[in-house]
Amino acid sequence: MSEPLVIVGNGMAAACLCEELAQRALGRYAVAVIGEEPRLAYNRVLLSSVLLAAKCAEHAADVSV
């Protein structure tokens, strides 16, 4: 039987913890993540790079027309 584990917060630290638990102790814990955000966590550190790349691609498309 899995041990209950509650993670409070749905940021990158919680997402990384869940990934580590899945790799190291799959099935050992019944994990519940509690957070205010309605969507799954995403890497906010890389978000600016992703948005910048999208903006650069958009600009390149405008220039080539």
Protein Blocks (a to p, Z undefined) as FASTA:
>chain_A
ZZddddedjbfklmmmmmmmmmmmgokaccddddfbfbdcddfklmmmmmmmmmmmmmmm
mmmZZ
